[in-house]
Amino acid sequence: MGGNAEYIAGYGYLSLSQAVHLAQNSEGGVDQRLAQFLEAKLNEVWGRLQAQPTTYIFPQDEFALFNYYKARFGDSEIVRNATKRFWDNYRGAR
């Protein structure tokens, strides 16, 4: 799950999974630096999904990111189908 860490000022090096976890558990709202990082990642993932709308399968960290922002996409058929593909291929921790 998301082994590539990126530096976020005030947080140090975080993987996408760690950043999503911090955002999900933030009680006072998400810090702007963390929010900018997540938005940039969301745009990258959205681009990959749009490039392969019927075949792209989210890795677990990207699925967590999309789940965090799911309200933004409403009832998007692309996201709904990508979510189904994720669960159809999910193997969990081994």
Phi and psi in radians as a Rosetta constraint file:
Dihedral C 1 N 2 CA 2 C 2 CIRCULARHARMONIC 0.753 0.35
Dihedral N 2 CA 2 C 2 N 3 CIRCULARHARMONIC 1.194 0.35
Dihedral C 2 N 3 CA 3 C 3 CIRCULARHARMONIC -1.352 0.35
Dihedral N 3 CA 3 C 3 N 4 CIRCULARHARMONIC -0.249 0.35
Dihedral C 3 N 4 CA 4 C 4 CIRCULARHARMONIC -1.427 0.35
Dihedral N 4 CA 4 C 4 N 5 CIRCULARHARMONIC 2.071 0.35
Dihedral C 4 N 5 CA 5 C 5 CIRCULARHARMONIC -1.737 0.35
Dihedral N 5 CA 5 C 5 N 6 CIRCULARHARMONIC 2.521 0.35
Dihedral C 5 N 6 CA 6 C 6 CIRCULARHARMONIC -2.179 0.35
Dihedral N 6 CA 6 C 6 N 7 CIRCULARHARMONIC 2.619 0.35
Dihedral C 6 N 7 CA 7 C 7 CIRCULARHARMONIC -1.415 0.35
Dihedral N 7 CA 7 C 7 N 8 CIRCULARHARMONIC 2.248 0.35
Dihedral C 7 N 8 CA 8 C 8 CIRCULARHARMONIC -2.174 0.35
Dihedral N 8 CA 8 C 8 N 9 CIRCULARHARMONIC 2.095 0.35
Dihedral C 8 N 9 CA 9 C 9 CIRCULARHARMONIC -0.939 0.35
Dihedral N 9 CA 9 C 9 N 10 CIRCULARHARMONIC 2.294 0.35
Dihedral C 9 N 10 CA 10 C 10 CIRCULARHARMONIC 1.573 0.35
Dihedral N 10 CA 10 C 10 N 11 CIRCULARHARMONIC -0.215 0.35
Dihedral C 10 N 11 CA 11 C 11 CIRCULARHARMONIC -2.143 0.35
Dihedral N 11 CA 11 C 11 N 12 CIRCULARHARMONIC -0.442 0.35
Dihedral C 11 N 12 CA 12 C 12 CIRCULARHARMONIC 1.509 0.35
Dihedral N 12 CA 12 C 12 N 13 CIRCULARHARMONIC -2.660 0.35
Dihedral C 12 N 13 CA 13 C 13 CIRCULARHARMONIC -1.506 0.35
Dihedral N 13 CA 13 C 13 N 14 CIRCULARHARMONIC 2.162 0.35
Dihedral C 13 N 14 CA 14 C 14 CIRCULARHARMONIC -2.281 0.35
Dihedral N 14 CA 14 C 14 N 15 CIRCULARHARMONIC 2.494 0.35
Dihedral C 14 N 15 CA 15 C 15 CIRCULARHARMONIC -1.422 0.35
Dihedral N 15 CA 15 C 15 N 16 CIRCULARHARMONIC 2.922 0.35
Dihedral C 15 N 16 CA 16 C 16 CIRCULARHARMONIC -1.026 0.35
Dihedral N 16 CA 16 C 16 N 17 CIRCULARHARMONIC -0.743 0.35
Dihedral C 16 N 17 CA 17 C 17 CIRCULARHARMONIC -1.030 0.35
Dihedral N 17 CA 17 C 17 N 18 CIRCULARHARMONIC -0.760 0.35
Dihedral C 17 N 18 CA 18 C 18 CIRCULARHARMONIC -1.146 0.35
Dihedral N 18 CA 18 C 18 N 19 CIRCULARHARMONIC -0.727 0.35
Dihedral C 18 N 19 CA 19 C 19 CIRCULARHARMONIC -1.109 0.35
Dihedral N 19 CA 19 C 19 N 20 CIRCULARHARMONIC -0.757 0.35
Dihedral C 19 N 20 CA 20 C 20 CIRCULARHARMONIC -1.107 0.35
Dihedral N 20 CA 20 C 20 N 21 CIRCULARHARMONIC -0.747 0.35
Dihedral C 20 N 21 CA 21 C 21 CIRCULARHARMONIC -1.035 0.35
Dihedral N 21 CA 21 C 21 N 22 CIRCULARHARMONIC -0.784 0.35
Dihedral C 21 N 22 CA 22 C 22 CIRCULARHARMONIC -1.067 0.35
Dihedral N 22 CA 22 C 22 N 23 CIRCULARHARMONIC -0.757 0.35
Dihedral C 22 N 23 CA 23 C 23 CIRCULARHARMONIC -1.128 0.35
Dihedral N 23 CA 23 C 23 N 24 CIRCULARHARMONIC -0.738 0.35
Dihedral C 23 N 24 CA 24 C 24 CIRCULARHARMONIC -1.118 0.35
Dihedral N 24 CA 24 C 24 N 25 CIRCULARHARMONIC -0.507 0.35
Dihedral C 24 N 25 CA 25 C 25 CIRCULARHARMONIC -1.853 0.35
Dihedral N 25 CA 25 C 25 N 26 CIRCULARHARMONIC 0.248 0.35
Dihedral C 25 N 26 CA 26 C 26 CIRCULARHARMONIC -1.425 0.35
Dihedral N 26 CA 26 C 26 N 27 CIRCULARHARMONIC 2.107 0.35
Dihedral C 26 N 27 CA 27 C 27 CIRCULARHARMONIC -1.467 0.35
Dihedral N 27 CA 27 C 27 N 28 CIRCULARHARMONIC -0.527 0.35
Dihedral C 27 N 28 CA 28 C 28 CIRCULARHARMONIC -1.834 0.35
Dihedral N 28 CA 28 C 28 N 29 CIRCULARHARMONIC 0.388 0.35
Dihedral C 28 N 29 CA 29 C 29 CIRCULARHARMONIC 1.649 0.35
Dihedral N 29 CA 29 C 29 N 30 CIRCULARHARMONIC 2.800 0.35
Dihedral C 29 N 30 CA 30 C 30 CIRCULARHARMONIC -1.545 0.35
Dihedral N 30 CA 30 C 30 N 31 CIRCULARHARMONIC 2.303 0.35
Dihedral C 30 N 31 CA 31 C 31 CIRCULARHARMONIC -0.994 0.35
Dihedral N 31 CA 31 C 31 N 32 CIRCULARHARMONIC 2.506 0.35
Dihedral C 31 N 32 CA 32 C 32 CIRCULARHARMONIC -1.037 0.35
Dihedral N 32 CA 32 C 32 N 33 CIRCULARHARMONIC -0.662 0.35
Dihedral C 32 N 33 CA 33 C 33 CIRCULARHARMONIC -1.149 0.35
Dihedral N 33 CA 33 C 33 N 34 CIRCULARHARMONIC -0.721 0.35
Dihedral C 33 N 34 CA 34 C 34 CIRCULARHARMONIC -1.181 0.35
Dihedral N 34 CA 34 C 34 N 35 CIRCULARHARMONIC -0.734 0.35
Dihedral C 34 N 35 CA 35 C 35 CIRCULARHARMONIC -1.084 0.35
Dihedral N 35 CA 35 C 35 N 36 CIRCULARHARMONIC -0.705 0.35
Dihedral C 35 N 36 CA 36 C 36 CIRCULARHARMONIC -1.126 0.35
Dihedral N 36 CA 36 C 36 N 37 CIRCULARHARMONIC -0.712 0.35
Dihedral C 36 N 37 CA 37 C 37 CIRCULARHARMONIC -1.066 0.35
Dihedral N 37 CA 37 C 37 N 38 CIRCULARHARMONIC -0.834 0.35
Dihedral C 37 N 38 CA 38 C 38 CIRCULARHARMONIC -1.130 0.35
Dihedral N 38 CA 38 C 38 N 39 CIRCULARHARMONIC -0.699 0.35
Dihedral C 38 N 39 CA 39 C 39 CIRCULARHARMONIC -1.094 0.35
Dihedral N 39 CA 39 C 39 N 40 CIRCULARHARMONIC -0.738 0.35
Dihedral C 39 N 40 CA 40 C 40 CIRCULARHARMONIC -1.100 0.35
Dihedral N 40 CA 40 C 40 N 41 CIRCULARHARMONIC -0.753 0.35
Dihedral C 40 N 41 CA 41 C 41 CIRCULARHARMONIC -1.141 0.35
Dihedral N 41 CA 41 C 41 N 42 CIRCULARHARMONIC -0.706 0.35
Dihedral C 41 N 42 CA 42 C 42 CIRCULARHARMONIC -1.057 0.35
Dihedral N 42 CA 42 C 42 N 43 CIRCULARHARMONIC -0.735 0.35
Dihedral C 42 N 43 CA 43 C 43 CIRCULARHARMONIC -1.111 0.35
Dihedral N 43 CA 43 C 43 N 44 CIRCULARHARMONIC -0.682 0.35
Dihedral C 43 N 44 CA 44 C 44 CIRCULARHARMONIC -1.100 0.35
Dihedral N 44 CA 44 C 44 N 45 CIRCULARHARMONIC -0.823 0.35
Dihedral C 44 N 45 CA 45 C 45 CIRCULARHARMONIC -1.158 0.35
Dihedral N 45 CA 45 C 45 N 46 CIRCULARHARMONIC -0.721 0.35
Dihedral C 45 N 46 CA 46 C 46 CIRCULARHARMONIC -1.050 0.35
Dihedral N 46 CA 46 C 46 N 47 CIRCULARHARMONIC -0.694 0.35
Dihedral C 46 N 47 CA 47 C 47 CIRCULARHARMONIC -1.083 0.35
Dihedral N 47 CA 47 C 47 N 48 CIRCULARHARMONIC -0.741 0.35
Dihedral C 47 N 48 CA 48 C 48 CIRCULARHARMONIC -1.136 0.35
Dihedral N 48 CA 48 C 48 N 49 CIRCULARHARMONIC -0.707 0.35
Dihedral C 48 N 49 CA 49 C 49 CIRCULARHARMONIC -1.168 0.35
Dihedral N 49 CA 49 C 49 N 50 CIRCULARHARMONIC -0.700 0.35
Dihedral C 49 N 50 CA 50 C 50 CIRCULARHARMONIC -1.192 0.35
Dihedral N 50 CA 50 C 50 N 51 CIRCULARHARMONIC -0.551 0.35
Dihedral C 50 N 51 CA 51 C 51 CIRCULARHARMONIC -1.247 0.35
Dihedral N 51 CA 51 C 51 N 52 CIRCULARHARMONIC -0.468 0.35
Dihedral C 51 N 52 CA 52 C 52 CIRCULARHARMONIC -2.357 0.35
Dihedral N 52 CA 52 C 52 N 53 CIRCULARHARMONIC 1.067 0.35
Dihedral C 52 N 53 CA 53 C 53 CIRCULARHARMONIC -1.102 0.35
Dihedral N 53 CA 53 C 53 N 54 CIRCULARHARMONIC -0.362 0.35
Dihedral C 53 N 54 CA 54 C 54 CIRCULARHARMONIC -1.899 0.35
Dihedral N 54 CA 54 C 54 N 55 CIRCULARHARMONIC -0.062 0.35
Dihedral C 54 N 55 CA 55 C 55 CIRCULARHARMONIC -2.256 0.35
Dihedral N 55 CA 55 C 55 N 56 CIRCULARHARMONIC -0.321 0.35
Dihedral C 55 N 56 CA 56 C 56 CIRCULARHARMONIC -1.148 0.35
Dihedral N 56 CA 56 C 56 N 57 CIRCULARHARMONIC 2.314 0.35
Dihedral C 56 N 57 CA 57 C 57 CIRCULARHARMONIC -2.013 0.35
Dihedral N 57 CA 57 C 57 N 58 CIRCULARHARMONIC 2.111 0.35
Dihedral C 57 N 58 CA 58 C 58 CIRCULARHARMONIC -1.068 0.35
Dihedral N 58 CA 58 C 58 N 59 CIRCULARHARMONIC 2.332 0.35
Dihedral C 58 N 59 CA 59 C 59 CIRCULARHARMONIC -1.200 0.35
Dihedral N 59 CA 59 C 59 N 60 CIRCULARHARMONIC 2.872 0.35
Dihedral C 59 N 60 CA 60 C 60 CIRCULARHARMONIC -1.022 0.35
Dihedral N 60 CA 60 C 60 N 61 CIRCULARHARMONIC -0.701 0.35
Dihedral C 60 N 61 CA 61 C 61 CIRCULARHARMONIC -1.190 0.35
Dihedral N 61 CA 61 C 61 N 62 CIRCULARHARMONIC -0.654 0.35
Dihedral C 61 N 62 CA 62 C 62 CIRCULARHARMONIC -1.214 0.35
Dihedral N 62 CA 62 C 62 N 63 CIRCULARHARMONIC -0.621 0.35
Dihedral C 62 N 63 CA 63 C 63 CIRCULARHARMONIC -1.089 0.35
Dihedral N 63 CA 63 C 63 N 64 CIRCULARHARMONIC -0.745 0.35
Dihedral C 63 N 64 CA 64 C 64 CIRCULARHARMONIC -1.061 0.35
Dihedral N 64 CA 64 C 64 N 65 CIRCULARHARMONIC -0.700 0.35
Dihedral C 64 N 65 CA 65 C 65 CIRCULARHARMONIC -1.102 0.35
Dihedral N 65 CA 65 C 65 N 66 CIRCULARHARMONIC -0.835 0.35
Dihedral C 65 N 66 CA 66 C 66 CIRCULARHARMONIC -1.125 0.35
Dihedral N 66 CA 66 C 66 N 67 CIRCULARHARMONIC -0.647 0.35
Dihedral C 66 N 67 CA 67 C 67 CIRCULARHARMONIC -1.096 0.35
Dihedral N 67 CA 67 C 67 N 68 CIRCULARHARMONIC -0.679 0.35
Dihedral C 67 N 68 CA 68 C 68 CIRCULARHARMONIC -1.085 0.35
Dihedral N 68 CA 68 C 68 N 69 CIRCULARHARMONIC -0.659 0.35
Dihedral C 68 N 69 CA 69 C 69 CIRCULARHARMONIC -1.782 0.35
Dihedral N 69 CA 69 C 69 N 70 CIRCULARHARMONIC 0.304 0.35
Dihedral C 69 N 70 CA 70 C 70 CIRCULARHARMONIC -1.001 0.35
Dihedral N 70 CA 70 C 70 N 71 CIRCULARHARMONIC -0.580 0.35
Dihedral C 70 N 71 CA 71 C 71 CIRCULARHARMONIC -1.091 0.35
Dihedral N 71 CA 71 C 71 N 72 CIRCULARHARMONIC -0.520 0.35
Dihedral C 71 N 72 CA 72 C 72 CIRCULARHARMONIC -1.111 0.35
Dihedral N 72 CA 72 C 72 N 73 CIRCULARHARMONIC -0.506 0.35
Dihedral C 72 N 73 CA 73 C 73 CIRCULARHARMONIC -1.683 0.35
Dihedral N 73 CA 73 C 73 N 74 CIRCULARHARMONIC -0.046 0.35
Dihedral C 73 N 74 CA 74 C 74 CIRCULARHARMONIC 0.920 0.35
Dihedral N 74 CA 74 C 74 N 75 CIRCULARHARMONIC -2.249 0.35
Dihedral C 74 N 75 CA 75 C 75 CIRCULARHARMONIC -1.826 0.35
Dihedral N 75 CA 75 C 75 N 76 CIRCULARHARMONIC 0.739 0.35
Dihedral C 75 N 76 CA 76 C 76 CIRCULARHARMONIC -1.065 0.35
Dihedral N 76 CA 76 C 76 N 77 CIRCULARHARMONIC 2.173 0.35
Dihedral C 76 N 77 CA 77 C 77 CIRCULARHARMONIC -1.123 0.35
Dihedral N 77 CA 77 C 77 N 78 CIRCULARHARMONIC -0.646 0.35
Dihedral C 77 N 78 CA 78 C 78 CIRCULARHARMONIC -1.064 0.35
Dihedral N 78 CA 78 C 78 N 79 CIRCULARHARMONIC -0.814 0.35
Dihedral C 78 N 79 CA 79 C 79 CIRCULARHARMONIC -1.216 0.35
Dihedral N 79 CA 79 C 79 N 80 CIRCULARHARMONIC -0.710 0.35
Dihedral C 79 N 80 CA 80 C 80 CIRCULARHARMONIC -1.040 0.35
Dihedral N 80 CA 80 C 80 N 81 CIRCULARHARMONIC -0.787 0.35
Dihedral C 80 N 81 CA 81 C 81 CIRCULARHARMONIC -1.207 0.35
Dihedral N 81 CA 81 C 81 N 82 CIRCULARHARMONIC -0.650 0.35
Dihedral C 81 N 82 CA 82 C 82 CIRCULARHARMONIC -1.143 0.35
Dihedral N 82 CA 82 C 82 N 83 CIRCULARHARMONIC -0.649 0.35
Dihedral C 82 N 83 CA 83 C 83 CIRCULARHARMONIC -1.120 0.35
Dihedral N 83 CA 83 C 83 N 84 CIRCULARHARMONIC -0.748 0.35
Dihedral C 83 N 84 CA 84 C 84 CIRCULARHARMONIC -1.076 0.35
Dihedral N 84 CA 84 C 84 N 85 CIRCULARHARMONIC -0.769 0.35
Dihedral C 84 N 85 CA 85 C 85 CIRCULARHARMONIC -1.075 0.35
Dihedral N 85 CA 85 C 85 N 86 CIRCULARHARMONIC -0.673 0.35
Dihedral C 85 N 86 CA 86 C 86 CIRCULARHARMONIC -1.021 0.35
Dihedral N 86 CA 86 C 86 N 87 CIRCULARHARMONIC -0.914 0.35
Dihedral C 86 N 87 CA 87 C 87 CIRCULARHARMONIC -1.171 0.35
Dihedral N 87 CA 87 C 87 N 88 CIRCULARHARMONIC -0.592 0.35
Dihedral C 87 N 88 CA 88 C 88 CIRCULARHARMONIC -1.143 0.35
Dihedral N 88 CA 88 C 88 N 89 CIRCULARHARMONIC -0.430 0.35
Dihedral C 88 N 89 CA 89 C 89 CIRCULARHARMONIC -1.930 0.35
Dihedral N 89 CA 89 C 89 N 90 CIRCULARHARMONIC 0.006 0.35
Dihedral C 89 N 90 CA 90 C 90 CIRCULARHARMONIC -1.228 0.35
Dihedral N 90 CA 90 C 90 N 91 CIRCULARHARMONIC 2.304 0.35
Dihedral C 90 N 91 CA 91 C 91 CIRCULARHARMONIC -2.012 0.35
Dihedral N 91 CA 91 C 91 N 92 CIRCULARHARMONIC -0.213 0.35
Dihedral C 91 N 92 CA 92 C 92 CIRCULARHARMONIC 1.217 0.35
Dihedral N 92 CA 92 C 92 N 93 CIRCULARHARMONIC -3.105 0.35
Dihedral C 92 N 93 CA 93 C 93 CIRCULARHARMONIC -1.227 0.35
Dihedral N 93 CA 93 C 93 N 94 CIRCULARHARMONIC 2.396 0.35
